[in-house]
Amino acid sequence: MNQLLPLYDVHPISIKLLKKGHPWIIKDKFTDKFQPRERFIVAKERRRPFSLLIHDPKHSNIKARVWSSSGDFGKLIKNFKKDLQQRIFKAIKKRQDLKIIEKRDNIFLIFGEADELPGIKATLLGDQVLIQFYSYFWENYEELVINNIIKTTNQVLNKDITKADVWIQYRADSSAQKKAPKSLDPNCSYKNIQVKEFGVLYNVQLGKLYDYGLYTDMASVRSHLEGIFKDSDSVLNLFSYTGAFSLYSLALGSKDVVSVDLSESYIQDLEENILLNEFDKDSHQSIIDSVENAMNHLNKENRVFDLIISDPPSSSSDKNKRSNALKDYEKLLPKMVKSLKPGGKIIAFLNTHKINRNKFRQKLEQIITENNFPLKITKTLKLAEDCPELRGFPEGSYLKGFILSHD
Ligand SMILES: C[S@@+](CC[C@H](N)C(=O)[O-])C[C@H]1O[C@@H](n2cnc3c(N)ncnc32)[C@H](O)[C@@H]1O
């Protein structure tokens, strides 16, 4: 049987990483030898089949992803379609077991590698389903994936999804042009829908932009912050995007919420979300500016808050500067401390797999120590629930957060 398998040598470092649970093979001189026509590749270690991979010759960087590291690879290739269906079922059943659908209708049905479905993410957004492919491999099985996600979602989560409710987006290559999701309904190119999360309504726009206006992964973090938001009368939301954290705090009774974002159109979306929920407009203030400028103003005005949230993009650029989020905390944290009430809390996020949790913690601790700030790290935040993590796969654990509590 082994002779029939498309056996290939891979880089010794790839073998080492695969053994630790990392599910990707990155382009190198070994992957250059993979035959483009092979859909499946078996990585070998000392002539023995080691890992069954799905092959993506079109991707500029991630050339293969692990399908299985155990079992009879010949049989697994033969049973691929059945196995795929079972994995989709298992992933969606997991969400049903979590019982999150009762609390929010924006949930990940499939979270890629951590659900043993490498390069596939699927999100339920109200009565729409967005399927995102991160690997071109899935072009070969697109129909099968779509049909199975629809069938399983309807069956397990008691939904009534049809093909016309499905949106497809390829996010395979960061070098490729960033395109908005496409509807499978030929007569529809754009839809504005509303989804509900912990009692709050959010506008979601499908077919307009690359992102749909709400970070579903953050919902898994928000659920762990309810108590803190309830205790905070005043909240400053830095890098607010369309305002998910601001709306959450208004819903939980905050009376003084300030949102800061560079983008006028995201702030406009945020304000529409406030209207949609019929929240008291006087409890909210929008600032369209860089966080740096906004903090300088707020500091000058001696504005203070019970809670400050900071969720910067991993690298951001305003008109004249490019910056990196970790380094920026050196300047930003002191400004946040100035605007923090005694006994208040800062929630600092970092949104990149390139810096690990320890390094982020060390950086925050270093800033706290050097400035003698009366702050302590009291809690760690990470992706949870419908966004499971996979050991040995830092790329999947990109979101890190710490709660810093004022003495
Ligand atoms: C990761 S998103 C924040 C997501 C948000 N916390 C949520 O959960 O919905 C980052 C946001 O920062 C904004 N941004 C980027 N650079 C900025 C800057 N220098 N000052 C203010 N906002 C900035 C972007 O427009 C974007 O909306």
The ligand as a Gaussian input file, in Angstrom:
#p B3LYP/6-31G(d) Opt

LIG

0 1
 C       -8.695000      44.940000      15.957000
 S       -9.809000      46.214000      15.506000
 C      -10.669000      46.434000      17.005000
 C      -11.825000      45.469000      17.187000
 C      -12.790000      45.816000      18.298000
 N      -12.125000      45.869000      19.582000
 C      -13.933000      44.799000      18.355000
 O      -13.896000      43.876000      19.179000
 O      -14.857000      44.927000      17.541000
 C       -8.727000      47.597000      15.363000
 C       -9.370000      48.969000      15.056000
 O       -8.372000      49.954000      15.284000
 C       -8.537000      51.037000      14.374000
 N       -7.233000      51.746000      14.332000
 C       -6.083000      51.347000      13.745000
 N       -5.070000      52.209000      14.044000
 C       -5.600000      53.151000      14.853000
 C       -5.066000      54.282000      15.524000
 N       -3.780000      54.590000      15.414000
 N       -5.893000      55.025000      16.285000
 C       -7.216000      54.723000      16.389000
 N       -7.774000      53.637000      15.800000
 C       -6.980000      52.865000      15.037000
 C       -8.995000      50.377000      13.091000
 O       -9.718000      51.316000      12.298000
 C       -9.863000      49.225000      13.639000
 O      -11.200000      49.615000      13.677000

